[in-house]
Amino acid sequence: MNFLSDTTAPAHPRLIEAIAAANTGFESSYGHDAISARVETRLREIFECDLKVLFAVSGTASNALALSVLCPPDGAILCHDEAHIHRDERGAPEFFTGGAKLIPLTGAHAKIDLSALDRALAEIPEGFVHTSPVRVLSLSNLTESGTAYSVSEVTERTGRLRQRPALVHMDGARFANALVSLGCTPAELTWKAGVDALCFGATKNGALGAEAVVLFPSVLDRFEALQGRQKRGGHMAPKMRFMAAQFEAWLDDDLWLDLARAANARAGELAAGLAALPRVEILHSVDGNEVFARIPEPLADRMRAAGARFYQWPDGSARFVTSWCTLADEIRGLIAAANRFSP
């Protein structure tokens, strides 16, 4: 009953098999291989547009690299206060951009509130020498609270930047989970809604370790700079075909969506079971594979004693994350152990 994170889960067998299959013969290095080319073609089909793809080994690397070509050193990146780029990346975006300023905004359930966004934009007028000009808006989908920005919510926020020379970055570490929950298309949730670059995560959804920075048509001219930053930052893998092979298997026959649906379904079952327990409060809507609950400490201790592992969030709540291979029996086992607890 491991609910610590979807990064603790094993990789899907089909992706491991794809790596083994790629381990034959010789291929061009640094992303110039046939597998990488096929994945880029497939992503063009999935997102219904021209695009460029750069593979990375971690979400932090993909976020920092993407932001480094979207935001100049003297610019500002607006993000939610809970955003991974702000809370959990040890200053990597600031480091890779050469000093861009992250400005955290408020909003319930880790979504940037429109009034907070409007206030920030009003307080940072364009051309005012004493403030860092807004050059990027970063949205996380899923958010750090496990909630999803709908297409209209993304469009509302990106629309606020249309009068500025600013771009939109989406941290999509759990993009697949958001997508299947919302029931929209990848294009509708990204470039059609005003997103310029997506950090497309596979690691949390069945990969051994594979992320992709996807540049949409509005910023295709920045790809060469992105490659240069990747090389200079030490993140250009020589045998990139092994990352590409994971993506190829993951995208094949929509496996990535099936895995996300499985994880989301288990999270829904878990949320329903927890909500039925006395004095347990589900704190956010469950739009993907994360459940945040406020649980009495004695009950939480009983769950741990029964073998459940979950993360204690900074606000004191418990975070449960399901994965592509979480079993329904694990959910039932956890809830049964909780029901045996008598305060």
Secondary structure, DSSP 8 states (H G I E B T S, - for coil): -B-S-GGGS---HHHHHHHHHHSSS---STT-SHHHHHHHHHHHHHHTS--EEEEESSHHHHHHHHHHHHS-TT-EEEEETT-HHHHSSTTHHHHHHTS-EEEEE--GGG---HHHHHHHHHHS-TT-TTS--EEEEEEESS-TTS----HHHHHHHHHTTTTTT-EEEEEETTHHHHHHHHT--HHHHTGGGT--EEEEE-GGGT-SS-EEEEE-GGGGGGHHHHHHHHHHTT---TTTHHHHHHHHHHHGGGHHHHHHHHHHHHHHHHHHHHHTSTT-EE-S---SSEEEEE--HHHHHHHHHTT-B-EE-TTS-EEEE--TT--HHHHHHHHHHHHT---
